[in-house]
């Protein structure tokens, strides 16, 4: 009888132990299921791993801020740089965001950005990762701050509108908003595809500032793709990155139209006043006929503005 009671006690103990182990493993599996799977993205030719969705975001420029806001991440935006003139739909959502630097040029220091305690920086310009700014992106990752550069501005990359579609989708994945990203891509693509190019392939010069010499953004920039889509032809296709060209060479190439980038440090009105009064270029067709196409500088950059930029270009080339 005593042996039977002892055997029963041992059996009950073993059953309790089995139940405890069985209950623990599902609990651990459930805990693991709550953890999001890491996300890997390729950006500017390098792989970046995100172990969890970003929680504290700094947007380094107007174009980056607009994308973050459009993807519904306002509650995670802990800092922004030089918001400038935001798109109307972004302006309302931006109210109350911490502005960590009023100017994007030169870019803010690492100390300025890190003061907002970000875990993710969305950048519009490669200068943000220069030695006087945030520095090397791999090093930032080791320090707990991941990053994304809008790919139309990746170094040594030929930008197209399609880059912005990729950026929106990738950032949508990272921020947990893939459906919203697809809606944004569809809207932007519809705007771009709706613009019909002009005929005749008019030649275009992009004037990005300068008096002694003229600066131009270069044919690797997004503006070159926008000019092509509008039906125009860049008169300096061999100049691939932001560079200066001589006025003499501009006279030789005699563009039909000049895009004037409207910038804070050189407003379009001031630029046009100079171009129309500068004697050496008075016989250039675009100057003589006053075919200046004013485009806000942010409209020439990757992001959400390509449809608007194309409409401006086509209207200017059709005059």
C-alpha positions, 0 to 999 in steps of 0.5 A: 500500500505504501509502495502504491502511494509512493508510486502515485506521488512520483507519477503526479510529480512527473506529470506536474513537471511535464506540464510546467515544461510544456507551458514554458516553451509556448510562452517563450515562443510567444515572446519571440513572436512578439519581436519583429523580424530584423529588416535588411535594406540596401542603400547606396550600395551597402547593406543595413540591418534594422533589428527593430522599427525606428522609434526616434527619428531625425529628418535631415532636410525638407525632402526627408521630413516630407517623406517621414511625415507622409508615411505617418511617423510624426509621433516618432519624429524627434528632430528636423533640420531646415524644414523650409517650405514644406508641401501643404499636406506636410506643413500641418503635420509638422507643427510642434516638431523640434527643429534642431538646426535652421540650416542644412548647409553646412549640415549640422554637427554630430553633437547637434543631431545626437542631442535629439537622441535619435536611433535613426536619421533619414538624410536628404544629402550625402554631406550629412555623412561627411567628416564635419557632420555625422561621419561614417554610416557604419560607425553610426550603426555601431553607436546605435544610430541607423541611417538612410540616404534618399538614394537619388543622392547616393554618391556616383549614382545616376538618379531617376524618379524611380529611386524615389519609389524605391525609397518610399517603399523601403522607408515604409518597410522600416517604419511599419507602413508598407500599405501607406508607402504603396499608396504614396508611390501610386500617387507620385507615379500617377502625377509623374506619368500624367505629364506629357513632354514637349516636342522638339527637344529644347536644350536646357541649362541648369543654373544652380548659382554663381557669378564668376562661373556658373554652377550646375547640379550635374547630369547624375542629379535627379533634375537631369532625369526630370528635364529628359522626361519633360522633353528637354535635353541637358546642354552639359551631359558630361558634367556628372556632379555639382560643378562650375562651367565657364560662361564662354562654354555656355555661350557656345552651347546656347541653351533654349531655356535656363532652369533657375534653382530658387534657393535661400542663399540665392533667390531666383529673382536675384539670379535672373536679375544677374543673368539678364544684366551680365553682358557676356551672355546677352546673346544666349537664346534663353537669356535673350528670350527670357526663357527662365524656368524657376524651380524651388531647389527642393523640387529638384531633389528626390522625394515627393515633388517630382510631379510638381517639378515636371509640370513646372518644367513642361510649362516653361519649355512650352512657352 
